Amino acid sequence: MEQTVEQKLRALYELQTIHTQIDKIRQIRGDLPMEVSDLEDEVAGLETRIQKIKAELDELEDSIVNRKNSIKEATAAIKKYEGQLNDVKNNREFDAINKEIEIQNLDIQVSEKKIKEHTFEIGNRTEGYEKTLAELAERKKDLENKKAELDTITAETEKEEAVLQEKAEVAAKNSDERLLIAYNRLRDNSKNGLAVVTIQRDSCSGCFNQIPPQRQLDIRQRKKIIVCEHCGRILVDEGFALSEQEQEQPSL
């Protein structure tokens, strides 16, 4: 059977009331889910930075080992060439051997310089590594605390939210399909999630703009769907809110 305009409005208002309760529950959680997500991203970033610094330190350590080995090889070569100097037969051989000794000494100097540079760099990187480790430990502790806080709040509210979600699904099925589409669009575009609002003090309770007397009268007659001229929300009279309160009052 076709619903009357009043029935359509009442179904939408009931849906709005349930969604408002769900919104309030989620507000209790506040920014915690976002804070947890941000901390998780920060922890992941710090872990990546630590891995990168560790790889750089390993590379510097390997380079120092290679340079030390080069010095050993160059020193051995110099010793060998110096031994050959005793057996030279002419100046050309003498100069060639001295040239090789000079090259090996230059290689030793370069390696020693690189070892000094790498050692200094290792000191700097190690300091940064230790600071990042400390920061990571602190962020992990913050994350653990925020997760525990969120889990506690979620545990306290998830049962109530699940019941309300079921009620919202039932209320949505009872709502007019075209109006439901408009309702969902209004909720998505509204910061406070309000798509259906009542008249309060001769004004729209969504945007607080004044509603002309004749328009208020049309709203109270519940004969047609009327939206706020300023914010576009669906308007219902204050009697809907009173009916809702009466339903919530326990019978004596």
BELUR-V397643 format. One record per residue. N is the residue number from 1. RES is the residue in three letters. PHI is phi in whole degrees, 0 to 359 (none if undefined). OMEGA is omega in whole degrees, -180 to 180 (none if undefined). Layout:
N | RES | PHI | OMEGA
N | RES | PHI | OMEGA
//
This chain:
1 | MET | none | -179
2 | GLU | 296 | 178
3 | GLN | 285 | 172
4 | THR | 283 | 178
5 | VAL | 301 | 180
6 | GLU | 299 | 179
7 | GLN | 295 | 178
8 | LYS | 297 | 180
9 | LEU | 294 | -179
10 | ARG | 296 | 179
11 | ALA | 297 | 179
12 | LEU | 292 | 180
13 | TYR | 295 | 177
14 | GLU | 297 | 178
15 | LEU | 298 | 179
16 | GLN | 298 | 180
17 | THR | 299 | 180
18 | ILE | 293 | -180
19 | HIS | 296 | 178
20 | THR | 296 | 177
21 | GLN | 296 | 178
22 | ILE | 296 | 179
23 | ASP | 300 | -180
24 | LYS | 295 | 178
25 | ILE | 298 | -179
26 | ARG | 290 | 177
27 | GLN | 293 | 178
28 | ILE | 299 | 177
29 | ARG | 290 | 176
30 | GLY | 56 | -177
31 | ASP | 269 | -176
32 | LEU | 303 | 179
33 | PRO | 302 | 178
34 | MET | 292 | 179
35 | GLU | 296 | 178
36 | VAL | 297 | -180
37 | SER | 298 | 179
38 | ASP | 296 | 179
39 | LEU | 294 | 177
40 | GLU | 298 | 178
41 | ASP | 295 | -179
42 | GLU | 294 | 178
43 | VAL | 298 | 179
44 | ALA | 298 | 179
45 | GLY | 295 | 179
46 | LEU | 293 | 178
47 | GLU | 297 | 177
48 | THR | 295 | 179
49 | ARG | 297 | 180
50 | ILE | 297 | 179
51 | GLN | 299 | -179
52 | LYS | 294 | 180
53 | ILE | 297 | 180
54 | LYS | 298 | 179
55 | ALA | 296 | 179
56 | GLU | 294 | 178
57 | LEU | 296 | 178
58 | ASP | 299 | -180
59 | GLU | 294 | 178
60 | LEU | 294 | 178
61 | GLU | 298 | 179
62 | ASP | 298 | -180
63 | SER | 296 | 179
64 | ILE | 296 | 179
65 | VAL | 299 | 180
66 | ASN | 296 | 179
67 | ARG | 295 | 178
68 | LYS | 296 | 177
69 | ASN | 295 | 178
70 | SER | 297 | 178
71 | ILE | 296 | 178
72 | LYS | 298 | -180
73 | GLU | 295 | -180
74 | ALA | 293 | 178
75 | THR | 297 | 178
76 | ALA | 295 | 180
77 | ALA | 294 | 179
78 | ILE | 300 | -180
79 | LYS | 299 | -180
80 | LYS | 293 | -179
81 | TYR | 295 | 179
82 | GLU | 297 | 177
83 | GLY | 292 | -180
84 | GLN | 287 | -179
85 | LEU | 298 | -179
86 | ASN | 288 | -175
87 | ASP | 250 | -177
88 | VAL | 292 | -177
89 | LYS | 253 | -179
90 | ASN | 206 | -178
91 | ASN | 295 | -179
92 | ARG | 298 | 178
93 | GLU | 294 | 180
94 | PHE | 299 | -179
95 | ASP | 295 | -178
96 | ALA | 296 | 180
97 | ILE | 294 | 178
98 | ASN | 298 | 178
99 | LYS | 296 | 178
100 | GLU | 296 | 178
101 | ILE | 297 | 180
102 | GLU | 298 | 179
103 | ILE | 298 | -180
104 | GLN | 295 | 178
105 | ASN | 295 | 177
106 | LEU | 297 | 178
107 | ASP | 298 | 179
108 | ILE | 296 | 179
109 | GLN | 299 | 179
110 | VAL | 297 | -180
111 | SER | 297 | 179
112 | GLU | 297 | 178
113 | LYS | 296 | -180
114 | LYS | 295 | 178
115 | ILE | 299 | 179
116 | LYS | 296 | 180
117 | GLU | 297 | -179
118 | HIS | 294 | 179
119 | THR | 297 | 177
120 | PHE | 297 | -180
121 | GLU | 295 | 178
122 | ILE | 298 | 178
123 | GLY | 299 | 179
124 | ASN | 295 | -178
125 | ARG | 295 | 180
126 | THR | 296 | 178
127 | GLU | 298 | 178
128 | GLY | 295 | 179
129 | TYR | 297 | -179
130 | GLU | 293 | 178
131 | LYS | 295 | -180
132 | THR | 293 | 176
133 | LEU | 299 | 180
134 | ALA | 295 | 179
135 | GLU | 295 | 179
136 | LEU | 298 | 180
137 | ALA | 299 | 180
138 | GLU | 293 | -180
139 | ARG | 294 | 178
140 | LYS | 295 | 178
141 | LYS | 293 | 177
142 | ASP | 300 | -180
143 | LEU | 297 | 179
144 | GLU | 300 | 180
145 | ASN | 294 | -180
146 | LYS | 294 | 178
147 | LYS | 296 | 179
148 | ALA | 296 | 179
149 | GLU | 296 | 180
150 | LEU | 294 | 180
151 | ASP | 298 | 180
152 | THR | 296 | -180
153 | ILE | 295 | -180
154 | THR | 296 | 180
155 | ALA | 298 | -178
156 | GLU | 286 | -172
157 | THR | 247 | -172
158 | GLU | 295 | 179
159 | LYS | 295 | 179
160 | GLU | 297 | 180
161 | GLU | 294 | 179
162 | ALA | 298 | 179
163 | VAL | 297 | -180
164 | LEU | 294 | 178
165 | GLN | 297 | 177
166 | GLU | 297 | 178
167 | LYS | 297 | 180
168 | ALA | 296 | 178
169 | GLU | 296 | 178
170 | VAL | 295 | -179
171 | ALA | 297 | 179
172 | ALA | 294 | 179
173 | LYS | 294 | -180
174 | ASN | 276 | -177
175 | SER | 269 | 176
176 | ASP | 298 | -172
177 | GLU | 299 | -179
178 | ARG | 293 | 178
179 | LEU | 294 | -180
180 | LEU | 296 | 178
181 | ILE | 298 | 179
182 | ALA | 295 | 179
183 | TYR | 300 | -179
184 | ASN | 296 | 179
185 | ARG | 295 | 179
186 | LEU | 297 | 179
187 | ARG | 297 | -180
188 | ASP | 296 | -176
189 | ASN | 269 | -178
190 | SER | 255 | -180
191 | LYS | 296 | -178
192 | ASN | 263 | 177
193 | GLY | 73 | -179
194 | LEU | 267 | 177
195 | ALA | 247 | 178
196 | VAL | 241 | -176
197 | VAL | 227 | -180
198 | THR | 263 | 171
199 | ILE | 280 | 175
200 | GLN | 224 | -179
201 | ARG | 54 | 177
202 | ASP | 64 | -178
203 | SER | 227 | 173
204 | CYS | 290 | -179
205 | SER | 281 | 176
206 | GLY | 269 | -178
207 | CYS | 242 | 175
208 | PHE | 69 | 174
209 | ASN | 275 | -178
210 | GLN | 294 | 176
211 | ILE | 251 | -179
212 | PRO | 301 | -178
213 | PRO | 308 | -179
214 | GLN | 296 | 179
215 | ARG | 292 | 177
216 | GLN | 299 | 179
217 | LEU | 298 | 179
218 | ASP | 298 | -180
219 | ILE | 295 | -177
220 | ARG | 291 | 178
221 | GLN | 285 | 175
222 | ARG | 56 | -179
223 | LYS | 258 | 180
224 | LYS | 209 | 180
225 | ILE | 280 | -179
226 | ILE | 237 | 180
227 | VAL | 247 | 178
228 | CYS | 294 | -179
229 | GLU | 292 | -175
230 | HIS | 262 | -175
231 | CYS | 249 | 177
232 | GLY | 82 | 179
233 | ARG | 288 | 178
234 | ILE | 283 | -175
235 | LEU | 257 | 172
236 | VAL | 230 | -178
237 | ASP | 281 | -177
238 | GLU | 296 | 178
239 | GLY | 297 | 178
240 | PHE | 295 | 179
241 | ALA | 294 | 179
242 | LEU | 295 | 178
243 | SER | 298 | 180
244 | GLU | 296 | -179
245 | GLN | 294 | 179
246 | GLU | 297 | 180
247 | GLN | 293 | -177
248 | GLU | 280 | -179
249 | GLN | 291 | 179
250 | PRO | 291 | 180
251 | SER | 286 | -180
252 | LEU | 269 | none
//
